[in-house]
Amino acid sequence: MPPPIAAPQDVAFPGVLRLDVDATDLDRRIFRVKETIPVPRAGPMTLLYPAWLPGNHSPSGPLDKVAGLIVRANGQPIAWTRDPVNVFAFHVDVPQGAAALDVEFQYVSPTATDQGRVVMTPEMLNLQWNAVALYPAGYFTRRIQVDPSVRLPAGWGFGAALETASTVAGVTRFKPVGFDTLVDSPMFAGRYFKQIDLDPGGRSPVRLNIVADRPELLEIKPEQVELHRALIRQADRLYGARHYDHYDMLLALTERMGGIGLEHHRSSENGTTPDYFTEWARNAPARNLLPHEYNHSWDGKYRRPADLWTPTFNVPMRDSLLWVYEGQDQYWGYVLGARSGLNTVQQTLDALASTAAAYSDGRPGRKWRSVEDTTNDPIIAQRRPIPWLSWQRSEDYYSEGQLVWLDADTLIREKSGGKKSLDDFARAFFGMNDGSWTELTYTFDDVVAALNQVMPYDWAGFLTARIRQVAPEPPLAGLARGGYRLVYTDKPTEFWKDNEASRKIVDLTYSLGLVLNRETTLTSVLWDSPAFKAGLTVGDKIVAVNGIAYDTERLKEAITAAKGGQPVSLLVKDGDHYRTVAIDYRDGLRYPRLERIPGTPDRLAAIYAPRK
């Protein structure tokens, strides 16, 4: 094994890194990087490329896109050697008399979706600083100062949490920051750009920075702006504190740059449907994104699981508490979306019905695998597609975590007679130290202690049973205590139809047990469902229904007709093979929705009501 790389120390790096990025090569989608790194002394030195990325919860730094690396000292090239074990590390031998290393490379961003997420198009770009920078080993990243700049195409606007120092001849230079803050402060820039003040006259600036594929997509109605401003107000009323001095939401309205939802402490990266504003009525499923990512400023960025905080981006992170970081954030994202009016209460209930169905009838893998074990999935699967999602499980700490926190909220409300709620936990746990944005870490025991401060209960046992142990029973107790039950009808909710349309799918999970895309290819098959028992799998293509060419309505009519006893007959193409499959299913179309339980308190209405 090679010698170990110097461990990070909490000491100041001597000097300031200079980082210059040229982001003008739109045709080839190449970011050209120049970096000057002071050297403390002659001799061996290791440069690191960020591997473990916050928000990705995995060692997913895009190292494969780094090309053309050249290192110079005193104007002369010097050799570099990649570490054979830690391939994100580059070793150099600094010659005597050198004061700095001059580093050049290109970040050759994806030119097609099969290469990764597209981050540059002729109309916009997403600059993530972790992709275009090396940093010296041996120091906490917060102790390494960086002086960054970027050259953008002429006439482009941009949004970022970094503070501008100057703009000269097309180059914008930002005020120096710690390397950790730099990585936490990405940029969206574009030819068609608009910035909206979401907190006029507020205590600290909050801005919505929008880039779009076309200028007409930036036509935003005043009432839509007001709903986004209400999100800021409702978060203030929930937490009673802000952990930023300014906040920049970055929003891309695009079908050309890759989608994203990634949290940062004083900003967030969000990519959504191009017609987010212009086709407002049909885009309810897209409107959970901003509340979710904004809420992360409190849950995940300020309060952070102790095993997810690391001193550098190359010290491995551990994801065991993501059911708080992401699960409770998923819960508050729905709540803040409803309280702000970005989604109506009915739309929120319909979205919750989909979640409840997924973990009641759509995840048989709950029989063998705990929620806590799914927190390892960002590392295990790296968010790649998997063949049997319902059985293997994936990152279920998000949405099953949401149901667990609904369970906790309704339990607190019930046992306290409505005097306490999870709002009290949020204010005490995430809203402390108003004005501070230095990360404050926590453990499982800290979560339990904070819940007990709100209402004494066996919270350790409650969370252990639902999160740490295999829990095959459907996690619907919070729903019932909230005054609702999950039912299925033969008509989808409007939210369900909008979700199908936005994802370009036909979702028959709770009838045949399959999902198809617009090309009639199966993108999901529910484990042990009728489709599974008939031998169907992801990648199969449905060619015909009951002997007639495939049509979505024809398939639905066949499912309804099968209630009379005749199996649904499908002609299926699997690669070069064709076969006819008879699915013996007789329960008709089934779509989830929530139904009030008569005579019970409507606690969900209370949870989703805006705070005054």
C-alpha positions as CSV (number, residue, x, y, z in Angstrom):
1,M,0.0,0.0,0.0
2,P,1.2,3.6,-0.7
3,P,2.1,5.9,2.2
4,P,-1.0,7.5,3.8
5,I,-2.1,10.9,2.7
6,A,-1.6,13.7,5.3
7,A,-4.6,13.8,7.6
8,P,-6.4,17.2,7.7
9,Q,-5.5,19.5,10.5
10,D,-7.5,22.4,11.8
11,V,-4.8,25.0,11.0
12,A,-4.7,27.8,8.5
13,F,-3.3,27.1,5.1
14,P,-0.5,29.6,4.4
15,G,-1.6,31.7,1.5
16,V,-4.7,32.1,-0.7
17,L,-5.5,29.9,-3.7
18,R,-6.4,31.7,-6.9
19,L,-9.0,29.9,-9.0
20,D,-10.0,31.2,-12.5
21,V,-12.6,29.5,-14.6
22,D,-13.4,30.2,-18.2
23,A,-17.0,29.1,-18.9
24,T,-17.4,30.5,-22.4
25,D,-16.8,27.4,-24.5
26,L,-20.5,26.6,-25.0
27,D,-20.1,24.7,-28.2
28,R,-17.9,22.0,-26.7
29,R,-19.2,22.4,-23.1
30,I,-15.7,22.7,-21.7
31,F,-14.8,24.6,-18.5
32,R,-11.1,25.7,-18.7
33,V,-9.4,26.0,-15.3
34,K,-6.3,27.8,-14.0
35,E,-5.4,27.6,-10.4
36,T,-2.5,29.0,-8.4
37,I,-1.8,27.1,-5.2
38,P,0.8,28.5,-2.8
39,V,3.3,25.9,-1.5
40,P,4.4,26.0,2.2
41,R,7.7,24.3,1.4
42,A,9.7,22.3,-1.1
43,G,9.2,18.5,-1.2
44,P,6.2,16.2,-1.5
45,M,2.7,17.7,-1.7
46,T,-0.7,16.2,-2.4
47,L,-3.5,17.9,-4.2
48,L,-7.0,16.5,-3.8
49,Y,-10.0,16.6,-6.0
50,P,-13.3,16.7,-4.0
51,A,-14.8,13.2,-3.8
52,W,-17.4,13.2,-1.0
53,L,-20.0,15.8,-2.0
54,P,-22.5,17.1,0.6
55,G,-26.0,16.7,-0.6
56,N,-25.0,13.8,-2.8
57,H,-24.1,11.7,0.3
58,S,-21.6,9.7,-1.7
59,P,-18.1,9.8,-3.2
60,S,-19.5,11.1,-6.5
61,G,-17.0,13.9,-7.4
62,P,-16.9,13.9,-11.3
63,L,-13.2,13.0,-11.5
64,D,-13.8,11.2,-14.8
65,K,-14.4,14.6,-16.5
66,V,-11.0,16.1,-15.5
67,A,-8.7,16.2,-18.5
68,G,-5.4,17.9,-19.6
69,L,-3.9,18.3,-16.1
70,I,-0.6,20.1,-16.2
71,V,1.2,21.3,-13.1
72,R,4.0,23.9,-13.2
73,A,6.4,25.5,-10.7
74,N,8.6,28.4,-11.6
75,G,7.2,28.2,-15.1
76,Q,8.4,24.7,-15.7
77,P,6.2,21.6,-15.9
78,I,6.6,19.1,-13.0
79,A,5.4,15.5,-12.9
80,W,2.3,14.5,-11.0
81,T,1.4,11.0,-10.0
82,R,-2.1,9.8,-9.2
83,D,-2.4,7.9,-5.9
84,P,-3.0,4.2,-6.8
85,V,-5.5,3.7,-4.0
86,N,-7.1,7.1,-3.5
87,V,-7.5,8.1,-7.2
88,F,-8.8,11.5,-6.2
89,A,-5.3,12.4,-4.9
90,F,-2.4,13.7,-7.0
91,H,1.1,13.7,-5.7
92,V,3.8,16.3,-6.8
93,D,7.3,17.0,-5.7
94,V,7.7,20.8,-5.2
95,P,11.1,22.0,-6.3
96,Q,13.3,24.2,-4.2
97,G,12.6,27.9,-4.6
98,A,9.0,27.5,-5.8
99,A,6.5,29.7,-4.1
100,A,3.4,28.3,-5.9
101,L,2.1,25.6,-8.2
102,D,0.3,26.7,-11.4
103,V,-2.3,24.2,-12.3
104,E,-4.3,23.9,-15.5
105,F,-6.9,21.4,-16.6
106,Q,-10.2,21.2,-18.3
107,Y,-13.5,20.0,-16.9
108,V,-15.0,18.4,-20.0
109,S,-18.7,18.4,-19.0
110,P,-21.2,15.9,-20.5
111,T,-22.2,16.5,-24.1
112,A,-24.9,13.8,-23.9
113,T,-27.0,12.5,-21.1
114,D,-25.4,9.0,-21.1
115,Q,-22.2,10.7,-19.9
116,G,-23.8,12.3,-16.8
117,R,-25.8,15.3,-16.0
118,V,-25.6,18.1,-18.7
119,V,-24.4,21.3,-17.0
120,M,-23.8,23.6,-20.0
121,T,-26.0,24.4,-22.9
122,P,-26.1,27.3,-25.4
123,E,-28.5,29.0,-23.1
124,M,-27.3,28.3,-19.6
125,L,-24.8,26.7,-17.3
126,N,-24.4,25.3,-13.8
127,L,-20.9,25.9,-12.4
128,Q,-20.2,23.7,-9.4
129,W,-16.9,24.7,-8.0
130,N,-16.1,21.3,-6.6
131,A,-15.8,20.1,-10.2
132,V,-13.2,22.7,-11.2
133,A,-10.8,22.9,-8.3
134,L,-8.0,21.0,-6.6
135,Y,-7.0,21.8,-3.0
136,P,-4.0,20.9,-0.8
137,A,-4.2,17.9,1.6
138,G,-3.4,18.3,5.2
139,Y,-5.9,21.1,6.1
140,F,-9.5,21.5,7.0
141,T,-11.1,23.0,3.9
142,R,-12.6,25.8,6.0
143,R,-9.0,26.9,6.7
144,I,-8.1,27.2,3.0
145,Q,-8.9,30.6,1.5
146,V,-9.7,30.8,-2.2
147,D,-9.9,33.8,-4.5
148,P,-12.3,32.7,-7.3
149,S,-13.3,34.2,-10.6
150,V,-15.3,33.2,-13.7
151,R,-15.5,34.4,-17.2
152,L,-19.1,34.0,-18.6
153,P,-20.4,34.4,-22.1
154,A,-21.1,38.1,-23.0
155,G,-24.5,39.4,-21.7
156,W,-25.2,36.5,-19.4
157,G,-26.7,37.0,-16.0
158,F,-26.0,34.8,-13.0
159,G,-27.0,33.9,-9.5
160,A,-24.7,32.6,-6.7
161,A,-24.3,32.8,-3.0
162,L,-20.8,34.2,-3.4
163,E,-20.4,38.0,-3.1
164,T,-19.1,39.8,-6.1
165,A,-15.9,41.8,-5.7
166,S,-15.6,43.2,-9.2
167,T,-16.6,42.6,-12.9
168,V,-14.0,43.7,-15.4
169,A,-13.8,42.8,-19.1
170,G,-16.3,40.0,-18.7
171,V,-14.6,38.4,-15.7
172,T,-16.4,38.4,-12.4
173,R,-14.2,38.0,-9.3
174,F,-15.7,37.1,-6.0
175,K,-14.7,37.9,-2.5
176,P,-12.3,35.3,-1.0
177,V,-13.9,32.5,0.9
178,G,-13.0,29.3,2.6
179,F,-12.8,26.3,0.2
180,D,-15.8,24.7,2.0
181,T,-17.9,27.8,1.4
182,L,-16.8,28.0,-2.2
183,V,-18.0,24.4,-2.9
184,D,-21.2,25.3,-1.1
185,S,-21.9,28.3,-3.4
186,P,-22.5,27.1,-6.9
187,M,-23.6,29.3,-9.8
188,F,-26.5,29.3,-12.4
189,A,-25.8,31.6,-15.3
190,G,-27.8,32.1,-18.5
191,R,-28.6,34.1,-21.6
192,Y,-32.2,34.5,-20.3
193,F,-32.0,35.5,-16.6
194,K,-34.3,37.1,-14.0
195,Q,-33.7,37.8,-10.3
196,I,-36.7,38.3,-7.9
197,D,-36.5,39.7,-4.4
198,L,-38.4,37.2,-2.2
199,D,-38.1,39.2,1.0
200,P,-38.4,42.9,0.2
201,G,-37.2,44.9,3.2
202,G,-36.4,41.8,5.1
203,R,-33.7,41.2,7.7
204,S,-31.5,39.5,5.1
205,P,-31.7,39.2,1.3
206,V,-33.4,36.2,-0.2
207,R,-33.4,36.0,-4.0
208,L,-34.8,33.8,-6.6
209,N,-32.4,33.6,-9.6
210,I,-34.0,32.1,-12.7
211,V,-32.4,31.0,-15.9
212,A,-34.5,29.6,-18.8
213,D,-34.3,28.0,-22.2
214,R,-36.4,30.8,-23.8
215,P,-37.2,34.4,-22.7
216,E,-41.0,33.9,-22.6
217,L,-40.6,31.3,-19.9
218,L,-39.6,34.1,-17.5
219,E,-43.1,35.7,-17.7
220,I,-44.1,35.4,-14.1
221,K,-47.3,36.6,-12.6
222,P,-47.4,38.7,-9.4
223,E,-49.5,36.1,-7.6
224,Q,-46.9,33.4,-8.4
225,V,-44.1,35.6,-6.9
226,E,-46.3,36.2,-3.8
227,L,-46.6,32.4,-3.2
228,H,-42.8,32.1,-3.3
229,R,-42.5,35.0,-0.9
230,A,-45.0,33.2,1.4
231,L,-42.6,30.3,1.5
232,I,-39.9,32.5,3.1
233,R,-42.4,33.9,5.6
234,Q,-43.7,30.5,6.6
235,A,-40.2,29.1,7.1
236,D,-39.4,32.1,9.3
237,R,-42.6,31.4,11.4
238,L,-41.7,27.7,11.7
239,Y,-38.1,28.2,12.8
240,G,-37.9,31.7,14.2
241,A,-34.3,32.0,13.0
242,R,-32.2,32.3,9.9
243,H,-28.9,30.6,9.5
244,Y,-27.7,32.7,6.6
245,D,-26.8,36.4,5.9
246,H,-28.3,36.1,2.4
247,Y,-29.9,33.2,0.4
248,D,-30.0,32.6,-3.3
249,M,-32.4,30.1,-4.8
250,L,-31.1,29.0,-8.2
251,L,-33.8,27.8,-10.5
252,A,-33.3,26.5,-14.1
253,L,-36.4,26.2,-16.3
254,T,-35.0,23.8,-18.9
255,E,-35.4,20.6,-20.8
256,R,-31.8,20.8,-22.1
257,M,-29.7,21.1,-18.9
258,G,-29.9,18.2,-16.5
259,G,-32.4,18.3,-13.7
260,I,-31.2,18.9,-10.2
261,G,-32.3,19.5,-6.6
262,L,-29.3,20.1,-4.4
263,E,-29.2,21.9,-1.1
264,H,-26.6,24.4,0.1
265,H,-26.4,26.5,3.2
266,R,-27.0,29.9,1.6
267,S,-28.3,28.7,-1.8
268,S,-29.9,25.7,-3.6
269,E,-29.6,24.3,-7.1
270,N,-33.0,23.5,-8.6
271,G,-33.9,22.3,-12.1
272,T,-37.5,21.9,-13.2
273,T,-39.9,21.9,-16.1
274,P,-39.5,24.8,-18.5
275,D,-43.2,25.8,-18.1
276,Y,-43.0,25.9,-14.3
277,F,-44.6,29.4,-14.3
278,T,-46.3,29.6,-17.7
279,E,-48.3,26.4,-17.2
280,W,-48.8,26.8,-13.5
281,A,-52.0,24.8,-13.1
282,R,-50.6,21.5,-14.3
283,N,-47.2,21.7,-12.5
284,A,-48.2,21.1,-8.9
285,P,-45.8,18.0,-8.6
286,A,-42.9,20.3,-9.5
287,R,-43.6,22.8,-6.7
288,N,-42.3,20.7,-3.8
289,L,-38.8,21.2,-5.0
290,L,-38.1,24.7,-3.8
291,P,-39.6,24.2,-0.3
292,H,-37.6,21.0,0.2
293,E,-34.3,22.5,-0.8
294,Y,-34.9,25.8,1.0
295,N,-35.7,24.0,4.2
296,H,-32.3,22.3,4.1
297,S,-30.7,25.5,5.1
298,W,-31.9,24.6,8.6
299,D,-32.2,20.8,8.4
300,G,-29.1,19.3,6.9
301,K,-26.8,22.4,6.4
302,Y,-27.0,24.2,9.8
303,R,-28.0,21.2,11.9
304,R,-26.0,18.3,10.4
305,P,-25.6,14.7,11.4
306,A,-22.3,14.2,13.2
307,D,-21.2,11.4,10.9
308,L,-22.0,13.5,7.8
309,W,-19.8,16.4,8.9
310,T,-16.2,16.0,7.7
311,P,-13.2,18.4,7.7
312,T,-12.6,17.9,4.0
313,F,-14.3,16.6,0.9
314,N,-12.1,13.5,0.8
315,V,-12.8,12.2,4.3
316,P,-15.5,9.6,4.0
317,M,-19.0,10.6,5.1
318,R,-21.5,8.3,6.8
319,D,-25.2,8.5,6.1
320,S,-26.9,6.8,9.0
321,L,-29.0,9.9,10.0
322,L,-30.3,10.7,6.6
323,W,-33.8,9.8,7.8
324,V,-33.6,13.1,9.7
325,Y,-31.5,15.1,7.2
326,E,-33.7,14.1,4.3
327,G,-36.7,12.4,5.8
328,Q,-37.7,15.2,8.1
329,D,-36.8,17.7,5.4
330,Q,-39.2,15.8,3.0
331,Y,-41.9,16.2,5.7
332,W,-41.3,20.0,6.1
333,G,-41.1,20.5,2.4
334,Y,-44.7,19.2,2.0
335,V,-45.7,21.3,5.1
336,L,-44.1,24.5,3.9
337,G,-45.4,24.0,0.4
338,A,-49.0,23.8,1.7
339,R,-48.6,26.6,4.3
340,S,-47.2,28.9,1.7
341,G,-49.9,28.0,-0.9
342,L,-47.4,26.8,-3.5
343,N,-49.6,23.7,-3.4
344,T,-53.1,23.6,-2.1
345,V,-54.0,21.4,0.8
346,Q,-55.8,19.0,-1.5
347,Q,-52.8,18.8,-3.8
348,T,-50.6,18.1,-0.8
349,L,-53.0,15.4,0.4
350,D,-53.0,13.8,-3.0
351,A,-49.2,13.8,-3.0
352,L,-49.2,12.3,0.4
353,A,-51.6,9.6,-0.8
354,S,-49.0,8.6,-3.4
355,T,-46.3,8.3,-0.7
356,A,-48.6,6.3,1.6
357,A,-49.4,3.9,-1.2
358,A,-45.8,3.4,-2.1
359,Y,-44.9,2.3,1.4
360,S,-48.1,0.4,2.0
361,D,-48.4,-1.6,-1.2
362,G,-45.4,-0.5,-3.4
363,R,-42.4,-1.6,-1.3
364,P,-42.4,-5.3,-0.5
365,G,-38.7,-4.9,0.2
366,R,-39.8,-3.5,3.6
367,K,-40.1,-7.2,4.6
368,W,-36.4,-7.6,4.7
369,R,-34.7,-4.2,4.9
370,S,-34.8,-1.4,7.4
371,V,-35.1,2.3,6.6
372,E,-31.8,3.0,8.2
373,D,-30.1,0.5,5.9
374,T,-31.3,2.4,2.9
375,T,-29.2,5.4,4.1
376,N,-26.3,3.5,2.6
377,D,-27.8,3.5,-0.9
378,P,-26.2,6.8,-2.1
379,I,-22.9,5.0,-1.6
380,I,-24.0,1.5,-2.7
381,A,-25.9,2.4,-5.9
382,Q,-24.5,6.0,-6.6
383,R,-28.1,6.8,-7.7
384,R,-27.8,4.5,-10.7
385,P,-31.0,2.7,-11.9
386,I,-31.6,-0.6,-10.3
387,P,-33.7,-3.5,-11.7
388,W,-36.1,-4.2,-8.8
389,L,-36.6,-1.0,-6.9
390,S,-39.7,-2.2,-5.0
391,W,-37.8,-5.2,-3.6
392,Q,-34.3,-3.9,-3.4
393,R,-35.4,-0.6,-1.9
394,S,-33.5,2.5,-2.7
395,E,-33.2,5.8,-0.8
396,D,-36.5,5.2,1.1
397,Y,-35.3,7.3,4.1
398,Y,-36.7,10.3,2.1
399,S,-40.4,9.4,1.8
400,E,-40.8,6.6,4.4
401,G,-38.9,9.0,6.7
402,Q,-41.6,11.6,5.9
403,L,-44.3,9.1,7.0
404,V,-42.4,8.4,10.2
405,W,-42.2,12.1,11.0
406,L,-46.0,12.5,10.3
407,D,-46.5,9.7,12.8
408,A,-44.4,11.6,15.3
409,D,-46.2,14.9,14.7
410,T,-49.7,13.5,15.0
411,L,-48.7,11.6,18.1
412,I,-47.4,14.7,19.8
413,R,-50.6,16.6,18.9
414,E,-52.8,13.8,20.1
415,K,-51.0,13.3,23.5
416,S,-50.7,17.0,24.2
417,G,-54.3,17.8,23.3
418,G,-53.1,19.9,20.4
419,K,-50.9,22.1,22.6
420,K,-47.6,20.8,21.1
421,S,-46.5,19.6,17.7
422,L,-43.4,18.8,15.7
423,D,-43.3,22.6,15.0
424,D,-42.0,22.9,18.6
425,F,-39.3,20.4,17.9
426,A,-38.3,22.2,14.7
427,R,-38.0,25.5,16.4
428,A,-36.0,24.1,19.3
429,F,-33.8,21.8,17.3
430,F,-33.2,23.7,14.0
431,G,-34.1,27.3,15.0
432,M,-31.5,27.8,17.8
433,N,-28.7,30.4,17.6
434,D,-30.4,32.8,15.3
435,G,-27.9,34.4,12.8
436,S,-25.3,31.6,13.1
437,W,-24.4,29.6,10.0
438,T,-21.6,27.6,11.6
439,E,-22.6,23.9,11.3
440,L,-24.0,22.4,14.5
441,T,-23.9,18.6,14.5
442,Y,-26.2,16.1,16.3
443,T,-26.5,12.4,17.0
444,F,-29.4,10.0,17.4
445,D,-29.5,10.7,21.1
446,D,-29.7,14.4,20.5
447,V,-32.8,13.9,18.4
448,V,-34.4,11.7,21.1
449,A,-33.5,14.3,23.8
450,A,-35.0,17.1,21.8
451,L,-38.3,15.2,21.2
452,N,-38.5,14.5,24.9
453,Q,-38.2,18.2,25.7
454,V,-41.3,18.7,23.5
455,M,-43.2,15.8,25.0
456,P,-41.9,13.0,27.2
457,Y,-42.3,9.6,25.5
458,D,-40.2,6.6,24.6
459,W,-38.9,8.3,21.5
460,A,-35.8,6.0,21.3
461,G,-38.1,3.0,21.1
462,F,-40.4,4.8,18.6
463,L,-37.6,5.6,16.2
464,T,-35.7,2.4,16.7
465,A,-38.8,0.3,15.7
466,R,-39.6,2.5,12.7
467,I,-36.1,3.3,11.4
468,R,-33.5,0.9,12.7
469,Q,-35.5,-2.3,12.7
470,V,-37.2,-4.1,9.8
471,A,-40.8,-2.9,9.9
472,P,-43.0,-4.8,7.5
473,E,-46.3,-3.3,8.7
474,P,-47.4,-0.3,6.5
475,P,-46.2,3.0,8.2
476,L,-49.7,4.6,8.1
477,A,-50.3,5.3,11.8
478,G,-49.7,9.0,11.4
479,L,-52.1,9.1,8.5
480,A,-54.9,7.5,10.6
481,R,-54.1,9.6,13.6
482,G,-54.2,12.6,11.3
483,G,-57.8,11.7,10.4
484,Y,-57.4,10.0,7.0
485,R,-57.1,6.5,5.5
486,L,-55.6,5.3,2.2
487,V,-58.1,4.1,-0.3
488,Y,-58.0,3.1,-4.0
489,T,-60.5,4.2,-6.7
490,D,-60.6,3.6,-10.5
491,K,-60.0,7.3,-11.2
492,P,-56.7,9.1,-10.6
493,T,-56.5,12.3,-8.7
494,E,-55.6,15.5,-10.7
495,F,-52.2,15.4,-8.9
496,W,-51.6,11.8,-10.1
497,K,-52.5,12.8,-13.7
498,D,-50.2,15.8,-13.6
499,N,-47.4,13.7,-12.2
500,E,-47.8,11.2,-15.0
501,A,-47.8,13.9,-17.6
502,S,-44.7,15.6,-16.2
503,R,-42.8,12.3,-16.0
504,K,-44.2,11.2,-19.4
505,I,-45.3,7.9,-18.0
506,V,-48.4,5.7,-17.5
507,D,-48.4,4.5,-13.9
508,L,-50.4,1.3,-13.3
509,T,-48.4,0.2,-10.2
510,Y,-51.4,-0.6,-8.1
511,S,-53.3,-2.6,-10.7
512,L,-51.1,-4.6,-13.1
513,G,-48.0,-3.6,-11.2
514,L,-46.1,-1.7,-13.9
515,V,-45.1,1.7,-15.2
516,L,-44.5,2.5,-18.9
517,N,-42.9,5.4,-20.6
518,R,-44.1,7.2,-23.8
519,E,-42.3,4.5,-25.9
520,T,-44.4,1.8,-24.1
521,T,-41.2,0.4,-22.5
522,L,-41.6,-0.8,-18.9
523,T,-39.6,1.4,-16.5
524,S,-40.8,-0.3,-13.3
525,V,-42.3,-3.6,-12.4
526,L,-43.6,-4.1,-8.8
527,W,-42.2,-7.2,-7.2
528,D,-44.7,-10.0,-6.8
529,S,-47.3,-8.1,-8.7
530,P,-49.5,-9.6,-11.5
531,A,-47.0,-8.2,-14.1
532,F,-44.1,-9.8,-12.1
533,K,-45.8,-13.1,-11.9
534,A,-46.4,-13.0,-15.7
535,G,-42.6,-12.6,-16.2
536,L,-42.5,-9.0,-17.2
537,T,-39.5,-6.9,-16.3
538,V,-37.9,-3.4,-16.8
539,G,-36.9,-2.9,-20.4
540,D,-39.8,-5.0,-21.9
541,K,-41.9,-3.2,-24.5
542,I,-45.6,-3.6,-24.9
543,V,-46.5,-3.9,-28.6
544,A,-50.2,-4.9,-28.5
545,V,-53.1,-5.3,-26.1
546,N,-55.6,-8.1,-26.7
547,G,-54.3,-8.5,-30.2
548,I,-54.5,-4.8,-31.2
549,A,-51.7,-2.3,-31.4
550,Y,-50.9,-0.7,-28.0
551,D,-52.7,2.4,-27.0
552,T,-52.9,3.7,-23.4
553,E,-56.6,3.9,-23.2
554,R,-56.9,0.5,-24.8
555,L,-54.7,-0.9,-22.0
556,K,-56.8,0.8,-19.4
557,E,-60.0,-0.5,-21.0
558,A,-58.6,-4.0,-21.0
559,I,-57.8,-3.8,-17.3
560,T,-61.4,-2.7,-16.6
561,A,-62.8,-5.4,-18.8
562,A,-60.7,-8.0,-17.1
563,K,-62.9,-7.6,-14.0
564,G,-65.3,-9.8,-15.9
565,G,-62.8,-12.7,-15.9
566,Q,-60.9,-12.4,-19.2
567,P,-57.1,-12.0,-18.6
568,V,-55.3,-9.0,-20.1
569,S,-53.3,-10.3,-23.1
570,L,-50.1,-8.4,-24.0
571,L,-47.8,-8.8,-26.9
572,V,-44.4,-8.1,-25.4
573,K,-41.0,-7.4,-27.1
574,D,-37.9,-8.3,-25.2
575,G,-34.9,-7.4,-27.3
576,D,-35.3,-9.6,-30.4
577,H,-37.8,-11.8,-28.8
578,Y,-41.6,-11.5,-28.9
579,R,-44.0,-13.3,-26.6
580,T,-47.7,-13.1,-25.7
581,V,-48.3,-12.7,-21.9
582,A,-51.7,-13.3,-20.2
583,I,-52.0,-11.4,-17.0
584,D,-54.7,-12.9,-14.7
585,Y,-55.8,-9.7,-12.9
586,R,-59.4,-8.8,-12.0
587,D,-59.5,-5.8,-9.6
588,G,-59.6,-3.1,-12.2
589,L,-57.8,0.2,-12.2
590,R,-56.6,1.3,-8.8
591,Y,-55.3,4.8,-7.9
592,P,-54.5,6.0,-4.4
593,R,-56.2,8.8,-2.6
594,L,-56.9,9.8,1.0
595,E,-60.4,9.6,2.5
596,R,-61.5,11.3,5.7
597,I,-62.2,9.0,8.7
598,P,-65.6,10.1,10.0
599,G,-65.6,11.4,13.5
600,T,-61.9,11.9,13.9
601,P,-59.9,15.2,14.2
602,D,-58.5,16.5,11.0
603,R,-55.0,16.9,12.2
604,L,-53.6,17.1,8.6
605,A,-55.6,20.2,8.0
606,A,-54.1,21.7,11.2
607,I,-50.6,20.7,10.1
608,Y,-50.9,22.2,6.6
609,A,-52.6,25.4,7.8
610,P,-50.5,28.6,7.3
611,R,-48.9,30.0,10.5
612,K,-50.0,33.6,11.3
